[in-house]
Amino acid sequence: MSQISEVESILNKLNTLESDIEKISTLTEELRKKLSLFVDKEIDNMRLELLEKARKEADNIINKARNEAEGESNKILLDAERNIAIIENNVTKSFNTAVEIALKRILKG
């Protein structure tokens, strides 16, 4: 009988061990699912942060380019205004000279 009770004891212990292994397996699966959800959430958060940083960097680049373009545009506008003033001055001088030449020829002729 003692051998039977030892065998029963071993079987009981094996059943308990099997039950414990099943519990550990179930807990491990639950933890794996929780970890997977956590990782997915962190990936989404990092993606959003990265997109926000990229948007801000793009805005900075666009603003810098806009400011440079406006500066260059203002420089071109000033140069054009100076050139127009020079041309107007030359036209005025040439007009007066042309009128004088025309009057001289008319009066001589």
Chimera marker file (.cmm) of the C-alpha trace (Angstrom):
<marker_set name="trace">
<marker id="1" x="0.000" y="0.000" z="0.000" r="1" g="1" b="0" radius="0.5"/>
<marker id="2" x="2.803" y="2.367" z="0.663" r="1" g="1" b="0" radius="0.5"/>
<marker id="3" x="3.917" y="2.102" z="-2.944" r="1" g="1" b="0" radius="0.5"/>
<marker id="4" x="0.408" y="2.923" z="-4.110" r="1" g="1" b="0" radius="0.5"/>
<marker id="5" x="0.241" y="5.915" z="-1.826" r="1" g="1" b="0" radius="0.5"/>
<marker id="6" x="3.647" y="7.056" z="-3.071" r="1" g="1" b="0" radius="0.5"/>
<marker id="7" x="2.465" y="6.684" z="-6.656" r="1" g="1" b="0" radius="0.5"/>
<marker id="8" x="-0.712" y="8.589" z="-5.822" r="1" g="1" b="0" radius="0.5"/>
<marker id="9" x="1.360" y="11.231" z="-4.094" r="1" g="1" b="0" radius="0.5"/>
<marker id="10" x="3.609" y="11.545" z="-7.139" r="1" g="1" b="0" radius="0.5"/>
<marker id="11" x="0.569" y="11.689" z="-9.436" r="1" g="1" b="0" radius="0.5"/>
<marker id="12" x="-1.001" y="14.367" z="-7.256" r="1" g="1" b="0" radius="0.5"/>
<marker id="13" x="2.216" y="16.336" z="-7.308" r="1" g="1" b="0" radius="0.5"/>
<marker id="14" x="2.413" y="15.954" z="-11.092" r="1" g="1" b="0" radius="0.5"/>
<marker id="15" x="-1.192" y="17.136" z="-11.414" r="1" g="1" b="0" radius="0.5"/>
<marker id="16" x="-0.398" y="20.110" z="-9.216" r="1" g="1" b="0" radius="0.5"/>
<marker id="17" x="2.725" y="20.820" z="-11.256" r="1" g="1" b="0" radius="0.5"/>
<marker id="18" x="0.733" y="20.539" z="-14.480" r="1" g="1" b="0" radius="0.5"/>
<marker id="19" x="-1.875" y="22.933" z="-13.080" r="1" g="1" b="0" radius="0.5"/>
<marker id="20" x="0.826" y="25.378" z="-11.999" r="1" g="1" b="0" radius="0.5"/>
<marker id="21" x="2.453" y="25.183" z="-15.432" r="1" g="1" b="0" radius="0.5"/>
<marker id="22" x="-0.925" y="25.875" z="-17.062" r="1" g="1" b="0" radius="0.5"/>
<marker id="23" x="-1.452" y="28.902" z="-14.770" r="1" g="1" b="0" radius="0.5"/>
<marker id="24" x="2.029" y="30.193" z="-15.605" r="1" g="1" b="0" radius="0.5"/>
<marker id="25" x="1.360" y="29.668" z="-19.308" r="1" g="1" b="0" radius="0.5"/>
<marker id="26" x="-1.935" y="31.570" z="-19.049" r="1" g="1" b="0" radius="0.5"/>
<marker id="27" x="-0.300" y="34.410" z="-17.109" r="1" g="1" b="0" radius="0.5"/>
<marker id="28" x="2.548" y="34.523" z="-19.601" r="1" g="1" b="0" radius="0.5"/>
<marker id="29" x="0.086" y="34.791" z="-22.487" r="1" g="1" b="0" radius="0.5"/>
<marker id="30" x="-1.808" y="37.596" z="-20.720" r="1" g="1" b="0" radius="0.5"/>
<marker id="31" x="1.446" y="39.451" z="-20.042" r="1" g="1" b="0" radius="0.5"/>
<marker id="32" x="2.501" y="38.983" z="-23.671" r="1" g="1" b="0" radius="0.5"/>
<marker id="33" x="-0.806" y="40.502" z="-24.826" r="1" g="1" b="0" radius="0.5"/>
<marker id="34" x="-0.477" y="43.407" z="-22.387" r="1" g="1" b="0" radius="0.5"/>
<marker id="35" x="3.100" y="43.998" z="-23.499" r="1" g="1" b="0" radius="0.5"/>
<marker id="36" x="2.043" y="43.886" z="-27.137" r="1" g="1" b="0" radius="0.5"/>
<marker id="37" x="-0.702" y="46.462" z="-26.489" r="1" g="1" b="0" radius="0.5"/>
<marker id="38" x="1.748" y="48.643" z="-24.574" r="1" g="1" b="0" radius="0.5"/>
<marker id="39" x="4.311" y="48.459" z="-27.377" r="1" g="1" b="0" radius="0.5"/>
<marker id="40" x="1.663" y="49.300" z="-29.981" r="1" g="1" b="0" radius="0.5"/>
<marker id="41" x="0.542" y="52.282" z="-27.913" r="1" g="1" b="0" radius="0.5"/>
<marker id="42" x="4.120" y="53.486" z="-27.479" r="1" g="1" b="0" radius="0.5"/>
<marker id="43" x="4.765" y="53.115" z="-31.212" r="1" g="1" b="0" radius="0.5"/>
<marker id="44" x="1.679" y="55.221" z="-31.942" r="1" g="1" b="0" radius="0.5"/>
<marker id="45" x="2.792" y="57.860" z="-29.433" r="1" g="1" b="0" radius="0.5"/>
<marker id="46" x="6.293" y="57.959" z="-30.905" r="1" g="1" b="0" radius="0.5"/>
<marker id="47" x="4.852" y="58.206" z="-34.423" r="1" g="1" b="0" radius="0.5"/>
<marker id="48" x="2.693" y="61.170" z="-33.364" r="1" g="1" b="0" radius="0.5"/>
<marker id="49" x="5.652" y="62.859" z="-31.662" r="1" g="1" b="0" radius="0.5"/>
<marker id="50" x="7.810" y="62.298" z="-34.714" r="1" g="1" b="0" radius="0.5"/>
<marker id="51" x="5.138" y="63.690" z="-37.024" r="1" g="1" b="0" radius="0.5"/>
<marker id="52" x="4.757" y="66.763" z="-34.797" r="1" g="1" b="0" radius="0.5"/>
<marker id="53" x="8.520" y="67.335" z="-34.755" r="1" g="1" b="0" radius="0.5"/>
<marker id="54" x="8.666" y="66.890" z="-38.527" r="1" g="1" b="0" radius="0.5"/>
<marker id="55" x="5.790" y="69.352" z="-38.982" r="1" g="1" b="0" radius="0.5"/>
<marker id="56" x="7.511" y="71.919" z="-36.759" r="1" g="1" b="0" radius="0.5"/>
<marker id="57" x="10.804" y="71.465" z="-38.616" r="1" g="1" b="0" radius="0.5"/>
<marker id="58" x="9.014" y="71.829" z="-41.954" r="1" g="1" b="0" radius="0.5"/>
<marker id="59" x="7.306" y="74.992" z="-40.680" r="1" g="1" b="0" radius="0.5"/>
<marker id="60" x="10.679" y="76.368" z="-39.588" r="1" g="1" b="0" radius="0.5"/>
<marker id="61" x="12.221" y="75.606" z="-42.975" r="1" g="1" b="0" radius="0.5"/>
<marker id="62" x="9.269" y="77.181" z="-44.793" r="1" g="1" b="0" radius="0.5"/>
<marker id="63" x="9.348" y="80.292" z="-42.593" r="1" g="1" b="0" radius="0.5"/>
<marker id="64" x="13.089" y="80.673" z="-43.071" r="1" g="1" b="0" radius="0.5"/>
<marker id="65" x="12.722" y="80.317" z="-46.844" r="1" g="1" b="0" radius="0.5"/>
<marker id="66" x="9.807" y="82.778" z="-46.831" r="1" g="1" b="0" radius="0.5"/>
<marker id="67" x="11.816" y="85.333" z="-44.858" r="1" g="1" b="0" radius="0.5"/>
<marker id="68" x="14.799" y="84.932" z="-47.179" r="1" g="1" b="0" radius="0.5"/>
<marker id="69" x="12.546" y="85.278" z="-50.226" r="1" g="1" b="0" radius="0.5"/>
<marker id="70" x="10.886" y="88.395" z="-48.790" r="1" g="1" b="0" radius="0.5"/>
<marker id="71" x="14.298" y="89.906" z="-48.088" r="1" g="1" b="0" radius="0.5"/>
<marker id="72" x="15.466" y="89.156" z="-51.609" r="1" g="1" b="0" radius="0.5"/>
<marker id="73" x="12.195" y="90.497" z="-52.999" r="1" g="1" b="0" radius="0.5"/>
<marker id="74" x="12.600" y="93.742" z="-51.058" r="1" g="1" b="0" radius="0.5"/>
<marker id="75" x="16.158" y="94.080" z="-52.337" r="1" g="1" b="0" radius="0.5"/>
<marker id="76" x="14.993" y="93.562" z="-55.922" r="1" g="1" b="0" radius="0.5"/>
<marker id="77" x="12.195" y="96.101" z="-55.401" r="1" g="1" b="0" radius="0.5"/>
<marker id="78" x="14.642" y="98.709" z="-54.077" r="1" g="1" b="0" radius="0.5"/>
<marker id="79" x="16.994" y="98.092" z="-57.020" r="1" g="1" b="0" radius="0.5"/>
<marker id="80" x="14.069" y="98.424" z="-59.436" r="1" g="1" b="0" radius="0.5"/>
<marker id="81" x="12.936" y="101.694" z="-57.817" r="1" g="1" b="0" radius="0.5"/>
<marker id="82" x="16.486" y="103.072" z="-58.080" r="1" g="1" b="0" radius="0.5"/>
<marker id="83" x="16.700" y="102.030" z="-61.730" r="1" g="1" b="0" radius="0.5"/>
<marker id="84" x="13.313" y="103.619" z="-62.467" r="1" g="1" b="0" radius="0.5"/>
<marker id="85" x="14.473" y="106.860" z="-60.859" r="1" g="1" b="0" radius="0.5"/>
<marker id="86" x="17.648" y="106.814" z="-62.981" r="1" g="1" b="0" radius="0.5"/>
<marker id="87" x="15.634" y="106.115" z="-66.143" r="1" g="1" b="0" radius="0.5"/>
<marker id="88" x="13.137" y="108.875" z="-65.333" r="1" g="1" b="0" radius="0.5"/>
<marker id="89" x="16.011" y="111.280" z="-64.737" r="1" g="1" b="0" radius="0.5"/>
<marker id="90" x="17.608" y="110.270" z="-68.048" r="1" g="1" b="0" radius="0.5"/>
<marker id="91" x="14.260" y="110.656" z="-69.849" r="1" g="1" b="0" radius="0.5"/>
<marker id="92" x="13.801" y="114.117" z="-68.361" r="1" g="1" b="0" radius="0.5"/>
<marker id="93" x="17.319" y="115.169" z="-69.372" r="1" g="1" b="0" radius="0.5"/>
<marker id="94" x="16.932" y="113.672" z="-72.835" r="1" g="1" b="0" radius="0.5"/>
<marker id="95" x="13.501" y="115.256" z="-73.305" r="1" g="1" b="0" radius="0.5"/>
<marker id="96" x="14.828" y="118.697" z="-72.434" r="1" g="1" b="0" radius="0.5"/>
<marker id="97" x="17.786" y="118.194" z="-74.738" r="1" g="1" b="0" radius="0.5"/>
<marker id="98" x="15.504" y="116.905" z="-77.532" r="1" g="1" b="0" radius="0.5"/>
<marker id="99" x="13.205" y="119.931" z="-77.156" r="1" g="1" b="0" radius="0.5"/>
<marker id="100" x="16.176" y="122.293" z="-77.304" r="1" g="1" b="0" radius="0.5"/>
<marker id="101" x="17.539" y="120.567" z="-80.438" r="1" g="1" b="0" radius="0.5"/>
<marker id="102" x="14.100" y="120.600" z="-82.072" r="1" g="1" b="0" radius="0.5"/>
<marker id="103" x="13.617" y="124.305" z="-81.273" r="1" g="1" b="0" radius="0.5"/>
<marker id="104" x="17.032" y="125.191" z="-82.668" r="1" g="1" b="0" radius="0.5"/>
<marker id="105" x="16.328" y="123.360" z="-85.896" r="1" g="1" b="0" radius="0.5"/>
<marker id="106" x="12.879" y="124.845" z="-86.222" r="1" g="1" b="0" radius="0.5"/>
<marker id="107" x="14.150" y="128.326" z="-85.549" r="1" g="1" b="0" radius="0.5"/>
<marker id="108" x="17.077" y="127.940" z="-87.937" r="1" g="1" b="0" radius="0.5"/>
<marker id="109" x="15.195" y="126.354" z="-90.600" r="1" g="1" b="0" radius="0.5"/>
<link id1="1" id2="2" r="1" g="1" b="0" radius="0.2"/>
<link id1="2" id2="3" r="1" g="1" b="0" radius="0.2"/>
<link id1="3" id2="4" r="1" g="1" b="0" radius="0.2"/>
<link id1="4" id2="5" r="1" g="1" b="0" radius="0.2"/>
<link id1="5" id2="6" r="1" g="1" b="0" radius="0.2"/>
<link id1="6" id2="7" r="1" g="1" b="0" radius="0.2"/>
<link id1="7" id2="8" r="1" g="1" b="0" radius="0.2"/>
<link id1="8" id2="9" r="1" g="1" b="0" radius="0.2"/>
<link id1="9" id2="10" r="1" g="1" b="0" radius="0.2"/>
<link id1="10" id2="11" r="1" g="1" b="0" radius="0.2"/>
<link id1="11" id2="12" r="1" g="1" b="0" radius="0.2"/>
<link id1="12" id2="13" r="1" g="1" b="0" radius="0.2"/>
<link id1="13" id2="14" r="1" g="1" b="0" radius="0.2"/>
<link id1="14" id2="15" r="1" g="1" b="0" radius="0.2"/>
<link id1="15" id2="16" r="1" g="1" b="0" radius="0.2"/>
<link id1="16" id2="17" r="1" g="1" b="0" radius="0.2"/>
<link id1="17" id2="18" r="1" g="1" b="0" radius="0.2"/>
<link id1="18" id2="19" r="1" g="1" b="0" radius="0.2"/>
<link id1="19" id2="20" r="1" g="1" b="0" radius="0.2"/>
<link id1="20" id2="21" r="1" g="1" b="0" radius="0.2"/>
<link id1="21" id2="22" r="1" g="1" b="0" radius="0.2"/>
<link id1="22" id2="23" r="1" g="1" b="0" radius="0.2"/>
<link id1="23" id2="24" r="1" g="1" b="0" radius="0.2"/>
<link id1="24" id2="25" r="1" g="1" b="0" radius="0.2"/>
<link id1="25" id2="26" r="1" g="1" b="0" radius="0.2"/>
<link id1="26" id2="27" r="1" g="1" b="0" radius="0.2"/>
<link id1="27" id2="28" r="1" g="1" b="0" radius="0.2"/>
<link id1="28" id2="29" r="1" g="1" b="0" radius="0.2"/>
<link id1="29" id2="30" r="1" g="1" b="0" radius="0.2"/>
<link id1="30" id2="31" r="1" g="1" b="0" radius="0.2"/>
<link id1="31" id2="32" r="1" g="1" b="0" radius="0.2"/>
<link id1="32" id2="33" r="1" g="1" b="0" radius="0.2"/>
<link id1="33" id2="34" r="1" g="1" b="0" radius="0.2"/>
<link id1="34" id2="35" r="1" g="1" b="0" radius="0.2"/>
<link id1="35" id2="36" r="1" g="1" b="0" radius="0.2"/>
<link id1="36" id2="37" r="1" g="1" b="0" radius="0.2"/>
<link id1="37" id2="38" r="1" g="1" b="0" radius="0.2"/>
<link id1="38" id2="39" r="1" g="1" b="0" radius="0.2"/>
<link id1="39" id2="40" r="1" g="1" b="0" radius="0.2"/>
<link id1="40" id2="41" r="1" g="1" b="0" radius="0.2"/>
<link id1="41" id2="42" r="1" g="1" b="0" radius="0.2"/>
<link id1="42" id2="43" r="1" g="1" b="0" radius="0.2"/>
<link id1="43" id2="44" r="1" g="1" b="0" radius="0.2"/>
<link id1="44" id2="45" r="1" g="1" b="0" radius="0.2"/>
<link id1="45" id2="46" r="1" g="1" b="0" radius="0.2"/>
<link id1="46" id2="47" r="1" g="1" b="0" radius="0.2"/>
<link id1="47" id2="48" r="1" g="1" b="0" radius="0.2"/>
<link id1="48" id2="49" r="1" g="1" b="0" radius="0.2"/>
<link id1="49" id2="50" r="1" g="1" b="0" radius="0.2"/>
<link id1="50" id2="51" r="1" g="1" b="0" radius="0.2"/>
<link id1="51" id2="52" r="1" g="1" b="0" radius="0.2"/>
<link id1="52" id2="53" r="1" g="1" b="0" radius="0.2"/>
<link id1="53" id2="54" r="1" g="1" b="0" radius="0.2"/>
<link id1="54" id2="55" r="1" g="1" b="0" radius="0.2"/>
<link id1="55" id2="56" r="1" g="1" b="0" radius="0.2"/>
<link id1="56" id2="57" r="1" g="1" b="0" radius="0.2"/>
<link id1="57" id2="58" r="1" g="1" b="0" radius="0.2"/>
<link id1="58" id2="59" r="1" g="1" b="0" radius="0.2"/>
<link id1="59" id2="60" r="1" g="1" b="0" radius="0.2"/>
<link id1="60" id2="61" r="1" g="1" b="0" radius="0.2"/>
<link id1="61" id2="62" r="1" g="1" b="0" radius="0.2"/>
<link id1="62" id2="63" r="1" g="1" b="0" radius="0.2"/>
<link id1="63" id2="64" r="1" g="1" b="0" radius="0.2"/>
<link id1="64" id2="65" r="1" g="1" b="0" radius="0.2"/>
<link id1="65" id2="66" r="1" g="1" b="0" radius="0.2"/>
<link id1="66" id2="67" r="1" g="1" b="0" radius="0.2"/>
<link id1="67" id2="68" r="1" g="1" b="0" radius="0.2"/>
<link id1="68" id2="69" r="1" g="1" b="0" radius="0.2"/>
<link id1="69" id2="70" r="1" g="1" b="0" radius="0.2"/>
<link id1="70" id2="71" r="1" g="1" b="0" radius="0.2"/>
<link id1="71" id2="72" r="1" g="1" b="0" radius="0.2"/>
<link id1="72" id2="73" r="1" g="1" b="0" radius="0.2"/>
<link id1="73" id2="74" r="1" g="1" b="0" radius="0.2"/>
<link id1="74" id2="75" r="1" g="1" b="0" radius="0.2"/>
<link id1="75" id2="76" r="1" g="1" b="0" radius="0.2"/>
<link id1="76" id2="77" r="1" g="1" b="0" radius="0.2"/>
<link id1="77" id2="78" r="1" g="1" b="0" radius="0.2"/>
<link id1="78" id2="79" r="1" g="1" b="0" radius="0.2"/>
<link id1="79" id2="80" r="1" g="1" b="0" radius="0.2"/>
<link id1="80" id2="81" r="1" g="1" b="0" radius="0.2"/>
<link id1="81" id2="82" r="1" g="1" b="0" radius="0.2"/>
<link id1="82" id2="83" r="1" g="1" b="0" radius="0.2"/>
<link id1="83" id2="84" r="1" g="1" b="0" radius="0.2"/>
<link id1="84" id2="85" r="1" g="1" b="0" radius="0.2"/>
<link id1="85" id2="86" r="1" g="1" b="0" radius="0.2"/>
<link id1="86" id2="87" r="1" g="1" b="0" radius="0.2"/>
<link id1="87" id2="88" r="1" g="1" b="0" radius="0.2"/>
<link id1="88" id2="89" r="1" g="1" b="0" radius="0.2"/>
<link id1="89" id2="90" r="1" g="1" b="0" radius="0.2"/>
<link id1="90" id2="91" r="1" g="1" b="0" radius="0.2"/>
<link id1="91" id2="92" r="1" g="1" b="0" radius="0.2"/>
<link id1="92" id2="93" r="1" g="1" b="0" radius="0.2"/>
<link id1="93" id2="94" r="1" g="1" b="0" radius="0.2"/>
<link id1="94" id2="95" r="1" g="1" b="0" radius="0.2"/>
<link id1="95" id2="96" r="1" g="1" b="0" radius="0.2"/>
<link id1="96" id2="97" r="1" g="1" b="0" radius="0.2"/>
<link id1="97" id2="98" r="1" g="1" b="0" radius="0.2"/>
<link id1="98" id2="99" r="1" g="1" b="0" radius="0.2"/>
<link id1="99" id2="100" r="1" g="1" b="0" radius="0.2"/>
<link id1="100" id2="101" r="1" g="1" b="0" radius="0.2"/>
<link id1="101" id2="102" r="1" g="1" b="0" radius="0.2"/>
<link id1="102" id2="103" r="1" g="1" b="0" radius="0.2"/>
<link id1="103" id2="104" r="1" g="1" b="0" radius="0.2"/>
<link id1="104" id2="105" r="1" g="1" b="0" radius="0.2"/>
<link id1="105" id2="106" r="1" g="1" b="0" radius="0.2"/>
<link id1="106" id2="107" r="1" g="1" b="0" radius="0.2"/>
<link id1="107" id2="108" r="1" g="1" b="0" radius="0.2"/>
<link id1="108" id2="109" r="1" g="1" b="0" radius="0.2"/>
</marker_set>
